[in-house]
Amino acid sequence: SFFSTVLGSARRRACSGGIMAGMPGIEGLSSRDQHAVMTHLNEMTLQENMNMYNNLVERCFSECITDFRTKTLAKGEEECVKRCVQKYMSFSSRVAQRFQEKQQQMAK
């Protein structure tokens, strides 16, 4: 389905870069503690991705879906959803990039 494709795209974009990047000091932890930290980070990442997906669906649905008489999206609705998803993903990517830049500046 269309939203499954969007979710897959969002998941790939959100997960690119790896969790271990930018985690100095984790190698000083015991194996058990490293595993606990990574498990917690994975859970946080999953929750963040689900929140992003839910916000995306809610926002684009509210903005674009107007006709509830059919099971399928009208052509205009589908185009609106595609534009909305693209804008949302571009915005999210830009915010993440700026956040990473700020983190790098603070690390110097």
The first five atom37 places (N, CA, C, CB, O) and aatype in JSON, in Angstrom:
{
  "aatype": [15, 13, 13, 15, 16, 19, 10, 7, 15, 0, 1, 1, 1, 0, 4, 15, 7, 7, 9, 12, 0, 7, 12, 14, 7, 9, 6, 7, 10, 15, 15, 1, 3, 5, 8, 0, 19, 12, 16, 8, 10, 2, 6, 12, 16, 10, 5, 6, 2, 12, 2, 12, 18, 2, 2, 10, 19, 6, 1, 4, 13, 15, 6, 4, 9, 16, 3, 13, 1, 16, 11, 16, 10, 0, 11, 7, 6, 6, 6, 4, 19, 11, 1, 4, 19, 5, 11, 18, 12, 15, 13, 15, 15, 1, 19, 0, 5, 1, 13, 5, 6, 11, 5, 5, 5, 12, 0, 11],
  "atom_mask": [
    [1, 1, 1, 1, 1],
    [1, 1, 1, 1, 1],
    [1, 1, 1, 1, 1],
    [1, 1, 1, 1, 1],
    [1, 1, 1, 1, 1],
    [1, 1, 1, 1, 1],
    [1, 1, 1, 1, 1],
    [1, 1, 1, 0, 1],
    [1, 1, 1, 1, 1],
    [1, 1, 1, 1, 1],
    [1, 1, 1, 1, 1],
    [1, 1, 1, 1, 1],
    [1, 1, 1, 1, 1],
    [1, 1, 1, 1, 1],
    [1, 1, 1, 1, 1],
    [1, 1, 1, 1, 1],
    [1, 1, 1, 0, 1],
    [1, 1, 1, 0, 1],
    [1, 1, 1, 1, 1],
    [1, 1, 1, 1, 1],
    [1, 1, 1, 1, 1],
    [1, 1, 1, 0, 1],
    [1, 1, 1, 1, 1],
    [1, 1, 1, 1, 1],
    [1, 1, 1, 0, 1],
    [1, 1, 1, 1, 1],
    [1, 1, 1, 1, 1],
    [1, 1, 1, 0, 1],
    [1, 1, 1, 1, 1],
    [1, 1, 1, 1, 1],
    [1, 1, 1, 1, 1],
    [1, 1, 1, 1, 1],
    [1, 1, 1, 1, 1],
    [1, 1, 1, 1, 1],
    [1, 1, 1, 1, 1],
    [1, 1, 1, 1, 1],
    [1, 1, 1, 1, 1],
    [1, 1, 1, 1, 1],
    [1, 1, 1, 1, 1],
    [1, 1, 1, 1, 1],
    [1, 1, 1, 1, 1],
    [1, 1, 1, 1, 1],
    [1, 1, 1, 1, 1],
    [1, 1, 1, 1, 1],
    [1, 1, 1, 1, 1],
    [1, 1, 1, 1, 1],
    [1, 1, 1, 1, 1],
    [1, 1, 1, 1, 1],
    [1, 1, 1, 1, 1],
    [1, 1, 1, 1, 1],
    [1, 1, 1, 1, 1],
    [1, 1, 1, 1, 1],
    [1, 1, 1, 1, 1],
    [1, 1, 1, 1, 1],
    [1, 1, 1, 1, 1],
    [1, 1, 1, 1, 1],
    [1, 1, 1, 1, 1],
    [1, 1, 1, 1, 1],
    [1, 1, 1, 1, 1],
    [1, 1, 1, 1, 1],
    [1, 1, 1, 1, 1],
    [1, 1, 1, 1, 1],
    [1, 1, 1, 1, 1],
    [1, 1, 1, 1, 1],
    [1, 1, 1, 1, 1],
    [1, 1, 1, 1, 1],
    [1, 1, 1, 1, 1],
    [1, 1, 1, 1, 1],
    [1, 1, 1, 1, 1],
    [1, 1, 1, 1, 1],
    [1, 1, 1, 1, 1],
    [1, 1, 1, 1, 1],
    [1, 1, 1, 1, 1],
    [1, 1, 1, 1, 1],
    [1, 1, 1, 1, 1],
    [1, 1, 1, 0, 1],
    [1, 1, 1, 1, 1],
    [1, 1, 1, 1, 1],
    [1, 1, 1, 1, 1],
    [1, 1, 1, 1, 1],
    [1, 1, 1, 1, 1],
    [1, 1, 1, 1, 1],
    [1, 1, 1, 1, 1],
    [1, 1, 1, 1, 1],
    [1, 1, 1, 1, 1],
    [1, 1, 1, 1, 1],
    [1, 1, 1, 1, 1],
    [1, 1, 1, 1, 1],
    [1, 1, 1, 1, 1],
    [1, 1, 1, 1, 1],
    [1, 1, 1, 1, 1],
    [1, 1, 1, 1, 1],
    [1, 1, 1, 1, 1],
    [1, 1, 1, 1, 1],
    [1, 1, 1, 1, 1],
    [1, 1, 1, 1, 1],
    [1, 1, 1, 1, 1],
    [1, 1, 1, 1, 1],
    [1, 1, 1, 1, 1],
    [1, 1, 1, 1, 1],
    [1, 1, 1, 1, 1],
    [1, 1, 1, 1, 1],
    [1, 1, 1, 1, 1],
    [1, 1, 1, 1, 1],
    [1, 1, 1, 1, 1],
    [1, 1, 1, 1, 1],
    [1, 1, 1, 1, 1],
    [1, 1, 1, 1, 1]
  ],
  "atom_positions": [
    [[0.84, -1.19, 0.0], [0.0, 0.0, 0.0], [0.88, 1.25, 0.0], [-0.95, 0.0, 1.22], [2.09, 1.17, 0.25]],
    [[0.28, 2.36, -0.27], [1.01, 3.62, -0.36], [1.66, 3.97, 0.98], [0.08, 4.75, -0.81], [2.83, 4.34, 1.02]],
    [[0.89, 3.85, 2.09], [1.44, 4.23, 3.38], [2.52, 3.25, 3.85], [0.34, 4.3, 4.41], [3.42, 3.65, 4.59]],
    [[2.45, 1.99, 3.44], [3.53, 1.05, 3.76], [4.82, 1.47, 3.08], [3.14, -0.38, 3.34], [5.9, 1.37, 3.66]],
    [[4.71, 1.94, 1.84], [5.87, 2.44, 1.12], [6.45, 3.65, 1.82], [5.5, 2.78, -0.33], [7.67, 3.78, 1.95]],
    [[5.58, 4.54, 2.27], [6.03, 5.73, 2.99], [6.74, 5.35, 4.27], [4.84, 6.66, 3.29], [7.79, 5.9, 4.6]],
    [[6.17, 4.39, 5.01], [6.79, 3.95, 6.25], [8.17, 3.37, 6.0], [5.91, 2.93, 6.95], [9.12, 3.67, 6.73]],
    [[8.29, 2.55, 4.96], [9.59, 1.96, 4.64], [10.6, 3.03, 4.32], [0.0, 0.0, 0.0], [11.75, 2.95, 4.76]],
    [[10.2, 4.02, 3.56], [11.08, 5.13, 3.2], [11.48, 5.91, 4.45], [10.41, 6.05, 2.18], [12.65, 6.24, 4.63]],
    [[10.52, 6.2, 5.29], [10.8, 6.95, 6.52], [11.75, 6.17, 7.42], [9.49, 7.26, 7.28], [12.66, 6.74, 8.01]],
    [[11.52, 4.87, 7.52], [12.37, 4.04, 8.37], [13.8, 4.01, 7.85], [11.8, 2.61, 8.44], [14.75, 4.12, 8.63]],
    [[13.96, 3.87, 6.51], [15.31, 3.85, 5.94], [16.03, 5.17, 6.18], [15.25, 3.56, 4.44], [17.21, 5.18, 6.54]],
    [[15.33, 6.27, 5.99], [15.95, 7.59, 6.19], [16.29, 7.83, 7.65], [15.03, 8.69, 5.69], [17.36, 8.36, 7.95]],
    [[15.4, 7.45, 8.55], [15.62, 7.71, 9.96], [16.73, 6.85, 10.54], [14.35, 7.49, 10.73], [17.41, 7.26, 11.48]],
    [[16.93, 5.66, 9.99], [17.9, 4.74, 10.55], [19.27, 4.83, 9.89], [17.39, 3.34, 10.44], [20.21, 4.19, 10.36]],
    [[19.41, 5.61, 8.83], [20.71, 5.69, 8.18], [21.7, 6.41, 9.08], [20.59, 6.42, 6.82], [21.32, 7.34, 9.79]],
    [[22.93, 5.99, 9.05], [23.95, 6.64, 9.85], [24.41, 5.8, 11.02], [0.0, 0.0, 0.0], [25.53, 5.98, 11.49]],
    [[23.61, 4.89, 11.5], [24.01, 3.99, 12.56], [23.93, 4.62, 13.94], [0.0, 0.0, 0.0], [24.17, 5.81, 14.11]],
    [[23.59, 3.82, 14.93], [23.42, 4.3, 16.29], [24.76, 4.46, 16.99], [22.53, 3.34, 17.08], [24.91, 5.35, 17.83]],
    [[25.72, 3.62, 16.67], [27.01, 3.67, 17.37], [27.78, 4.95, 17.06], [27.84, 2.46, 16.99], [28.61, 5.37, 17.86]],
    [[27.52, 5.56, 15.91], [28.23, 6.78, 15.54], [27.94, 7.85, 16.58], [27.82, 7.27, 14.12], [26.79, 8.06, 16.97]],
    [[28.97, 8.52, 17.03], [28.78, 9.62, 17.96], [28.55, 9.18, 19.39], [0.0, 0.0, 0.0], [27.96, 9.92, 20.17]],
    [[28.99, 7.98, 19.76], [28.82, 7.49, 21.12], [30.17, 7.2, 21.77], [27.94, 6.22, 21.13], [30.46, 6.06, 22.11]],
    [[30.99, 8.22, 21.94], [32.29, 7.99, 22.57], [32.1, 7.52, 24.01], [33.14, 9.27, 22.54], [31.2, 7.97, 24.71]],
    [[32.94, 6.61, 24.42], [32.9, 6.13, 25.79], [32.15, 4.83, 25.98], [0.0, 0.0, 0.0], [32.28, 4.2, 27.02]],
    [[31.37, 4.42, 25.0], [30.6, 3.18, 25.17], [31.54, 1.97, 25.23], [29.59, 3.01, 24.01], [31.22, 0.96, 25.86]],
    [[32.7, 2.09, 24.57], [33.64, 0.97, 24.6], [34.21, 0.73, 26.0], [34.79, 1.21, 23.62], [34.75, -0.34, 26.28]],
    [[34.08, 1.72, 26.89], [34.55, 1.57, 28.27], [33.58, 0.81, 29.15], [0.0, 0.0, 0.0], [33.9, 0.49, 30.3]],
    [[32.4, 0.53, 28.65], [31.39, -0.19, 29.42], [31.58, -1.69, 29.27], [29.99, 0.21, 28.98], [32.17, -2.17, 28.3]],
    [[31.06, -2.42, 30.24], [31.09, -3.88, 30.15], [30.21, -4.31, 28.99], [30.63, -4.55, 31.47], [29.36, -3.54, 28.53]],
    [[30.4, -5.52, 28.53], [29.61, -6.05, 27.42], [28.12, -6.02, 27.77], [30.04, -7.48, 27.09], [27.29, -5.68, 26.92]],
    [[27.8, -6.38, 28.99], [26.4, -6.38, 29.44], [25.81, -4.97, 29.41], [26.29, -6.98, 30.85], [24.68, -4.77, 28.97]],
    [[26.6, -3.99, 29.9], [26.12, -2.61, 29.91], [26.01, -2.04, 28.49], [27.06, -1.74, 30.75], [25.08, -1.3, 28.19]],
    [[26.97, -2.4, 27.62], [26.87, -1.96, 26.22], [25.58, -2.49, 25.6], [28.1, -2.45, 25.41], [24.87, -1.77, 24.9]],
    [[25.3, -3.75, 25.86], [24.08, -4.36, 25.33], [22.84, -3.64, 25.87], [24.02, -5.86, 25.68], [21.9, -3.37, 25.12]],
    [[22.83, -3.32, 27.16], [21.69, -2.62, 27.76], [21.52, -1.24, 27.15], [21.88, -2.51, 29.29], [20.4, -0.82, 26.86]],
    [[22.63, -0.52, 26.95], [22.57, 0.81, 26.33], [22.03, 0.7, 24.91], [23.96, 1.48, 26.33], [21.15, 1.47, 24.52]],
    [[22.56, -0.25, 24.15], [22.13, -0.4, 22.77], [20.65, -0.82, 22.68], [23.01, -1.43, 22.05], [19.92, -0.34, 21.81]],
    [[20.22, -1.68, 23.56], [18.81, -2.09, 23.59], [17.92, -0.89, 23.87], [18.59, -3.19, 24.65], [16.89, -0.7, 23.22]],
    [[18.32, -0.08, 24.85], [17.54, 1.12, 25.19], [17.52, 2.1, 24.02], [18.12, 1.8, 26.44], [16.48, 2.67, 23.71]],
    [[18.67, 2.3, 23.39], [18.73, 3.21, 22.24], [17.88, 2.7, 21.08], [20.18, 3.38, 21.78], [17.22, 3.48, 20.4]],
    [[17.91, 1.4, 20.84], [17.07, 0.82, 19.79], [15.59, 1.03, 20.08], [17.37, -0.68, 19.63], [14.81, 1.34, 19.18]],
    [[15.2, 0.86, 21.34], [13.81, 1.09, 21.72], [13.43, 2.55, 21.53], [13.58, 0.67, 23.18], [12.34, 2.85, 21.04]],
    [[14.33, 3.46, 21.92], [14.08, 4.89, 21.75], [13.97, 5.25, 20.26], [15.19, 5.72, 22.41], [13.11, 6.04, 19.87]],
    [[14.84, 4.66, 19.45], [14.81, 4.92, 18.01], [13.52, 4.42, 17.4], [16.02, 4.27, 17.31], [12.91, 5.11, 16.58]],
    [[13.09, 3.23, 17.78], [11.84, 2.68, 17.29], [10.67, 3.58, 17.68], [11.62, 1.25, 17.82], [9.8, 3.87, 16.86]],
    [[10.65, 4.03, 18.93], [9.57, 4.9, 19.39], [9.59, 6.23, 18.63], [9.7, 5.16, 20.9], [8.54, 6.73, 18.24]],
    [[10.77, 6.78, 18.42], [10.9, 8.03, 17.67], [10.41, 7.85, 16.22], [12.35, 8.52, 17.68], [9.71, 8.71, 15.69]],
    [[10.78, 6.75, 15.61], [10.34, 6.48, 14.23], [8.83, 6.31, 14.16], [11.03, 5.22, 13.69], [8.19, 6.8, 13.22]],
    [[8.26, 5.63, 15.13], [6.8, 5.44, 15.14], [6.1, 6.78, 15.36], [6.4, 4.44, 16.24], [5.07, 7.04, 14.74]],
    [[6.64, 7.62, 16.23], [6.05, 8.94, 16.45], [6.11, 9.77, 15.17], [6.77, 9.67, 17.6], [5.14, 10.44, 14.81]],
    [[7.25, 9.72, 14.49], [7.4, 10.46, 13.25], [6.4, 9.96, 12.22], [8.83, 10.35, 12.72], [5.74, 10.76, 11.55]],
    [[6.27, 8.67, 12.08], [5.33, 8.08, 11.13], [3.89, 8.47, 11.48], [5.48, 6.55, 11.1], [3.12, 8.85, 10.6]],
    [[3.54, 8.37, 12.75], [2.18, 8.72, 13.17], [1.89, 10.19, 12.9], [1.98, 8.4, 14.65], [0.8, 10.53, 12.44]],
    [[2.85, 11.06, 13.19], [2.67, 12.49, 12.92], [2.51, 12.74, 11.43], [3.86, 13.3, 13.47], [1.68, 13.54, 11.0]],
    [[3.31, 12.05, 10.64], [3.24, 12.18, 9.19], [1.87, 11.76, 8.66], [4.34, 11.34, 8.53], [1.26, 12.49, 7.88]],
    [[1.4, 10.62, 9.09], [0.11, 10.11, 8.63], [-1.01, 11.06, 9.07], [-0.15, 8.69, 9.17], [-1.89, 11.4, 8.27]],
    [[-0.98, 11.47, 10.33], [-2.04, 12.35, 10.84], [-2.05, 13.68, 10.09], [-1.85, 12.59, 12.34], [-3.11, 14.17, 9.69]],
    [[-0.89, 14.25, 9.91], [-0.8, 15.56, 9.25], [-1.27, 15.47, 7.78], [0.64, 16.1, 9.31], [-2.11, 16.25, 7.34]],
    [[-0.72, 14.51, 7.05], [-1.05, 14.4, 5.63], [-2.49, 13.95, 5.43], [-0.11, 13.42, 4.94], [-3.16, 14.4, 4.49]],
    [[-2.98, 13.07, 6.28], [-4.38, 12.64, 6.17], [-5.3, 13.84, 6.39], [-4.69, 11.52, 7.19], [-6.23, 14.06, 5.62]],
    [[-5.04, 14.6, 7.45], [-5.89, 15.75, 7.77], [-5.85, 16.79, 6.66], [-5.46, 16.38, 9.08], [-6.86, 17.42, 6.35]],
    [[-4.69, 16.97, 6.07], [-4.51, 17.99, 5.05], [-5.07, 17.57, 3.68], [-3.06, 18.33, 4.92], [-5.56, 18.41, 2.93]],
    [[-4.99, 16.29, 3.36], [-5.23, 15.86, 1.99], [-6.5, 15.06, 1.76], [-4.09, 15.07, 1.53], [-7.08, 15.12, 0.67]],
    [[-6.95, 14.31, 2.73], [-8.07, 13.39, 2.5], [-9.38, 14.1, 2.8], [-7.93, 12.11, 3.37], [-9.64, 14.52, 3.93]],
    [[-10.2, 14.23, 1.76], [-11.45, 14.98, 1.9], [-12.68, 14.18, 1.48], [-11.38, 16.25, 1.09], [-13.8, 14.53, 1.85]],
    [[-12.47, 13.12, 0.73], [-13.6, 12.36, 0.18], [-13.61, 10.96, 0.8], [-13.52, 12.27, -1.37], [-12.68, 10.18, 0.61]],
    [[-14.66, 10.66, 1.53], [-14.74, 9.37, 2.2], [-15.77, 8.44, 1.55], [-15.08, 9.56, 3.67], [-16.21, 7.47, 2.16]],
    [[-16.14, 8.74, 0.31], [-17.17, 7.95, -0.38], [-16.6, 6.7, -1.05], [-17.88, 8.8, -1.41], [-17.35, 5.79, -1.4]],
    [[-15.28, 6.65, -1.24], [-14.67, 5.49, -1.9], [-13.55, 4.93, -1.02], [-14.12, 5.87, -3.29], [-13.06, 5.59, -0.11]],
    [[-13.17, 3.7, -1.33], [-12.1, 3.05, -0.57], [-10.72, 3.53, -0.99], [-12.19, 1.55, -0.74], [-9.76, 3.45, -0.22]],
    [[-10.62, 4.02, -2.21], [-9.32, 4.43, -2.73], [-9.19, 5.95, -2.71], [-9.11, 3.9, -4.17], [-10.18, 6.68, -2.63]],
    [[-7.95, 6.4, -2.78], [-7.69, 7.83, -2.82], [-8.02, 8.38, -4.2], [-6.23, 8.14, -2.45], [-7.74, 7.74, -5.22]],
    [[-8.61, 9.56, -4.23], [-8.8, 10.25, -5.5], [-7.44, 10.7, -6.0], [-9.79, 11.46, -5.36], [-6.5, 10.82, -5.2]],
    [[-7.31, 10.95, -7.28], [-6.02, 11.34, -7.86], [-5.46, 12.59, -7.17], [-6.17, 11.6, -9.36], [-4.27, 12.64, -6.86]],
    [[-6.29, 13.58, -6.94], [-5.84, 14.8, -6.27], [-5.39, 14.54, -4.84], [0.0, 0.0, 0.0], [-4.42, 15.14, -4.38]],
    [[-6.1, 13.64, -4.15], [-5.72, 13.29, -2.78], [-4.37, 12.59, -2.76], [-6.8, 12.39, -2.13], [-3.52, 12.89, -1.92]],
    [[-4.18, 11.66, -3.69], [-2.91, 10.93, -3.75], [-1.75, 11.87, -4.05], [-2.98, 9.83, -4.82], [-0.68, 11.75, -3.44]],
    [[-1.94, 12.8, -4.97], [-0.89, 13.77, -5.29], [-0.6, 14.65, -4.08], [-1.3, 14.64, -6.49], [0.56, 14.95, -3.79]],
    [[-1.64, 15.06, -3.37], [-1.47, 15.87, -2.16], [-0.68, 15.11, -1.1], [-2.84, 16.3, -1.6], [0.23, 15.66, -0.48]],
    [[-1.02, 13.83, -0.9], [-0.31, 13.01, 0.08], [1.16, 12.87, -0.3], [-0.97, 11.61, 0.21], [2.03, 12.98, 0.56]],
    [[1.44, 12.64, -1.57], [2.83, 12.51, -2.01], [3.61, 13.79, -1.74], [2.89, 12.16, -3.53], [4.74, 13.74, -1.24]],
    [[3.02, 14.94, -2.07], [3.68, 16.22, -1.8], [3.87, 16.44, -0.3], [2.86, 17.38, -2.4], [4.93, 16.89, 0.14]],
    [[2.85, 16.12, 0.47], [2.91, 16.29, 1.92], [4.01, 15.43, 2.52], [1.56, 15.94, 2.55], [4.79, 15.89, 3.35]],
    [[4.08, 14.17, 2.1], [5.11, 13.25, 2.6], [6.49, 13.76, 2.23], [4.89, 11.82, 2.05], [7.4, 13.74, 3.05]],
    [[6.66, 14.2, 0.99], [7.96, 14.71, 0.54], [8.39, 15.92, 1.37], [7.9, 15.07, -0.94], [9.54, 16.01, 1.79]],
    [[7.46, 16.84, 1.58], [7.77, 18.03, 2.38], [8.14, 17.64, 3.82], [6.58, 19.0, 2.39], [9.11, 18.14, 4.38]],
    [[7.35, 16.74, 4.39], [7.59, 16.32, 5.77], [8.95, 15.63, 5.91], [6.47, 15.37, 6.23], [9.69, 15.89, 6.85]],
    [[9.26, 14.75, 4.96], [10.54, 14.04, 5.01], [11.7, 14.99, 4.78], [10.57, 12.9, 3.97], [12.74, 14.88, 5.44]],
    [[11.55, 15.93, 3.86], [12.61, 16.92, 3.62], [12.84, 17.77, 4.85], [12.26, 17.81, 2.42], [13.98, 18.03, 5.24]],
    [[11.76, 18.2, 5.47], [11.85, 19.01, 6.68], [12.53, 18.21, 7.8], [10.45, 19.48, 7.14], [13.43, 18.72, 8.46]],
    [[12.1, 16.97, 8.01], [12.68, 16.13, 9.06], [14.16, 15.89, 8.81], [11.94, 14.79, 9.14], [14.96, 15.92, 9.75]],
    [[14.51, 15.66, 7.57], [15.91, 15.44, 7.21], [16.74, 16.69, 7.49], [16.04, 15.04, 5.74], [17.85, 16.61, 8.01]],
    [[16.19, 17.83, 7.13], [16.91, 19.1, 7.35], [17.09, 19.38, 8.85], [16.15, 20.28, 6.69], [18.17, 19.79, 9.27]],
    [[16.06, 19.15, 9.63], [16.17, 19.34, 11.07], [17.23, 18.4, 11.66], [14.79, 19.09, 11.75], [18.04, 18.82, 12.48]],
    [[17.23, 17.14, 11.24], [18.22, 16.18, 11.72], [19.62, 16.61, 11.33], [17.93, 14.78, 11.17], [20.56, 16.48, 12.13]],
    [[19.78, 17.12, 10.12], [21.09, 17.59, 9.66], [21.57, 18.77, 10.52], [21.03, 17.99, 8.17], [22.73, 18.81, 10.93]],
    [[20.69, 19.71, 10.77], [21.06, 20.88, 11.59], [21.39, 20.46, 13.02], [19.92, 21.92, 11.6], [22.32, 20.98, 13.62]],
    [[20.62, 19.53, 13.55], [20.88, 19.02, 14.89], [22.26, 18.38, 14.96], [19.8, 18.0, 15.31], [23.01, 18.6, 15.91]],
    [[22.6, 17.59, 13.94], [23.91, 16.94, 13.89], [25.02, 17.98, 13.8], [23.98, 15.97, 12.7], [26.06, 17.84, 14.44]],
    [[24.81, 19.02, 13.0], [25.8, 20.09, 12.89], [26.01, 20.77, 14.23], [25.37, 21.11, 11.83], [27.15, 21.05, 14.61]],
    [[24.94, 21.04, 14.96], [25.04, 21.68, 16.28], [25.78, 20.78, 17.26], [23.65, 22.02, 16.83], [26.58, 21.25, 18.06]],
    [[25.5, 19.48, 17.19], [26.19, 18.53, 18.08], [27.69, 18.53, 17.79], [25.61, 17.1, 17.92], [28.5, 18.51, 18.71]],
    [[28.05, 18.57, 16.51], [29.46, 18.59, 16.13], [30.12, 19.87, 16.6], [29.61, 18.44, 14.63], [31.27, 19.83, 17.05]],
    [[29.43, 21.0, 16.5], [29.98, 22.27, 16.96], [30.2, 22.25, 18.47], [29.07, 23.41, 16.57], [31.19, 22.78, 18.97]],
    [[29.26, 21.66, 19.19], [29.37, 21.59, 20.65], [30.5, 20.65, 21.07], [28.05, 21.13, 21.27], [31.08, 20.83, 22.14]],
    [[30.81, 19.66, 20.25], [31.86, 18.69, 20.59], [33.27, 19.26, 20.41], [31.7, 17.44, 19.74], [34.24, 18.71, 20.94]],
    [[33.37, 20.35, 19.66], [34.68, 20.94, 19.4], [35.21, 21.72, 20.57], [34.63, 21.83, 18.18], [36.3, 22.28, 20.51]]
  ]
}
